[in-house]
């Protein structure tokens, strides 16, 4: 009897998991296909929001800043499994340009806030496919050249849609190894 109950629960979990994954994938596709920039007045409230999560990681690349910047700007994170990465729906680049970050289960529209090629890139993510878990996020990439290449400092801040008042700073040490790996794998695009 116990085996039958266990098998039924496992089947239910598998069905529920695959249904949830299918639903998330479909929602990510909708967000991915509607990449539209926000006007300045719509961005201001997002910039004023406090972020309950923040993680910073650094990595040194044996490449000049222009090559590292180019890899960050187009196709970034596409080396991760089930991730299409960053793409621009139009040729427009620079401040105000809209772009999409897309994975199999998550997608978001991003807008470039600051763009100083080979030195700094800042984006804000909004219109996410999982708004209750990720309402908005902001990314800052600082590129600092030295004699042996370029050091990139990536700061990621986020705000969930629910329980946004709960400080999630305690999760940074859990997330940092993944952000380190994601940033280090940028070398595959250089």
Residue pairs with C-beta under 8 A, 6 or more apart in sequence:
21 105
24 105
24 106
24 129
24 130
25 104
25 105
27 107
27 129
27 130
28 102
28 103
28 104
28 105
28 106
28 107
28 129
29 107
30 129
31 100
31 107
31 108
31 109
31 127
31 128
31 129
32 84
32 100
32 102
32 107
32 129
34 109
34 127
35 89
35 98
35 99
35 100
35 109
36 98
36 109
37 96
37 97
37 98
37 109
37 111
38 46
38 111
38 126
43 111
43 113
43 124
46 124
46 126
46 136
47 113
47 124
47 138
49 135
49 136
49 159
49 164
50 159
51 137
51 138
51 157
51 158
51 159
52 158
52 159
52 160
52 164
52 165
52 166
52 167
52 168
52 169
53 156
53 157
53 158
53 159
53 160
53 168
53 169
53 171
53 172
53 175
54 155
54 156
54 157
54 158
54 169
54 172
55 155
55 156
55 172
55 175
55 176
55 179
56 153
56 154
56 155
56 156
57 153
57 154
57 176
57 179
57 180
57 183
58 151
58 152
58 153
58 154
58 183
59 151
59 152
59 154
59 180
59 183
59 184
59 186
60 148
60 149
60 150
60 151
60 152
61 68
61 149
61 150
61 151
61 152
61 186
61 187
61 190
62 148
62 149
63 149
63 150
63 187
63 190
64 118
64 145
64 149
64 150
65 118
65 119
65 143
65 145
65 150
66 117
66 118
67 190
68 118
68 143
68 150
68 152
68 186
68 190
69 117
69 118
69 119
69 121
69 143
71 186
71 189
71 190
72 121
72 141
72 152
72 186
73 86
73 93
73 121
74 86
74 87
74 88
75 85
75 86
75 87
75 189
76 85
76 86
76 186
76 189
77 83
77 85
77 86
77 101
77 182
78 84
78 85
78 86
78 189
79 85
79 185
79 186
79 188
79 189
80 103
80 182
80 185
82 103
82 104
82 105
83 102
83 103
83 104
84 102
84 103
85 101
85 102
86 99
86 100
86 101
86 110
87 99
87 100
87 102
88 97
88 98
88 99
88 100
89 98
89 99
89 100
90 97
90 98
92 98
93 112
93 115
94 112
94 115
95 112
95 113
95 114
95 115
96 111
96 112
97 111
97 112
97 115
98 109
98 110
98 111
99 109
99 110
99 111
99 112
99 123
100 107
100 108
100 109
100 110
101 107
101 108
101 110
101 125
105 129
106 128
106 129
106 130
106 134
107 128
107 129
108 125
108 126
108 127
108 128
108 129
108 134
108 137
109 125
109 126
109 127
109 128
110 123
110 124
110 125
110 126
110 139
111 123
111 124
111 126
112 121
112 122
112 123
113 122
113 123
113 124
113 138
114 120
114 121
114 122
114 140
115 121
115 122
118 143
118 145
119 142
119 143
120 140
120 141
120 142
120 143
121 139
121 140
121 141
122 138
122 139
122 140
122 141
123 138
123 139
124 136
124 137
124 138
124 139
125 134
125 136
125 137
125 138
125 139
126 135
126 136
128 134
128 135
128 136
131 161
132 160
132 161
132 162
133 160
133 161
133 162
134 158
134 159
134 160
134 161
135 158
135 159
135 160
135 161
135 164
136 158
136 159
137 156
137 157
137 158
137 159
138 156
138 157
138 158
139 154
139 155
139 156
139 157
140 153
140 154
140 155
141 152
141 153
141 154
142 152
142 153
143 150
143 151
143 152
144 150
144 151
144 152
144 153
152 183
152 186
154 179
154 183
156 179
158 168
160 168
